[in-house]
């Protein structure tokens, strides 16, 4: 997963590797009474600020990102959380960009006065709740985004601010919401300490979480588990993806007891995916990643606040609080390895440029969108199509799809069979 070139290749392929396969369809609410009184943090106002034009897309190392970090630190201070960085609430670090002239697009480069800079400075934000426990739970979300559009943007129009309301102002707001609730020390939550973290540099390749795991400000051997929220603002079709369920032996039992009346859960065992929980999984820490799915506004200027499902986020917050309560009685969770399905950069010489529907559980790969000018779009693939066959390979699921891509070279021609409105259609694909 780490280095960034791998993440970039996966994004260009139009896929995430945190794949969801199993669907748990239970609808029974299982909540302690204290979770029903979940302390309220104004998530809507938080998202509105973090995704505002003032912050200019929170590009890594920019002034807008600095303002976002100050806002998060101020919220931690209001909750009486301790600073756990190397500079109070901040853990400052630097990185060298792969292509300094295109760090956040020309606009951000000019604003930073970088020219061809050799180093970018940025920072994680850390707030700590000390319950006097022997173990600590990390609850995190990345707060950086793409500024005016960088190498990860999927937008092909004129330069524009990428506000990143779902990605990932939503996750930060939910993290702060849980921080406020836990800072009141509700019953059945105090057998762990809590470290709340807002990561920078996630869009560049999990830089912030990776830096923290290599330069921890607490003893990582005492970390019980890590919860990561990345893109939790678009609950649709009443489904929430929960990844990492195989990273400890207790998750299965906890998730069988904790259910929501508002949505179903789509579960994936793998601890590896293109978000910050991966850094902690590689340190043998149990993880869960919460995700409401891909959408057509991903990494585009249109990922804005008016499309956030605020009611859905409230349901997710309650669901996560129930997990925390249930886990509190289990003591130290037992880490276990999961199958690593992460592709390497070399695995993808070609791409279709499609976005899978991660909430789909049937046969084939259902498309949630296509990128303009890429082979899939040129072949005539549409949102809602289900890819059943690529060349001679039957596409049973996203794993087979990833394997199939590795069979083709640039310039190859093949056929793709998609199901559209119940009809099977054969399309000609030319890989570029």
Buried (B, 14 or more C-beta within 10 A) or exposed (E): BBEBEBBBBBBBBBBBBBBBBEEBEBEEBBBBEBBEEBBEBEBEEBBBBBBBEEBBBBBBBBBBBBBBBEBBBEBBBEBEBBBBBBEBBBBBBEBEBBEBEBBBBEBBBEBBEBEEBEEBEBBBBBBBBEBEBEBBBBBBBBBBBBBBBBBBBBBEEEEBBBBBBBBBBBBBBBBBBBBBBBBEEBEBBBBBBBBBBBBBBBBBBBBBBBBBBEEBBBEBEEBBBBBBBBBBBBBBEBBBBBBBBBBBEBBEEBBEEBBBBBBBBBBBBBBBBBBBBBBBBBBBBBBBBBBBBBBBBBBBBBBBBEBBBBEBBBBBBBBBBBBBBBBBEBEBBEBBEBEEBBBEBEBBBBBBBBBBBBBBBEEBBBBBBBBEEBBBBBBBBEEBBBBBBBBEBEBEBBBBBBBBBBBBEEEBEBEBBBBBEEEEBEBEBEBE
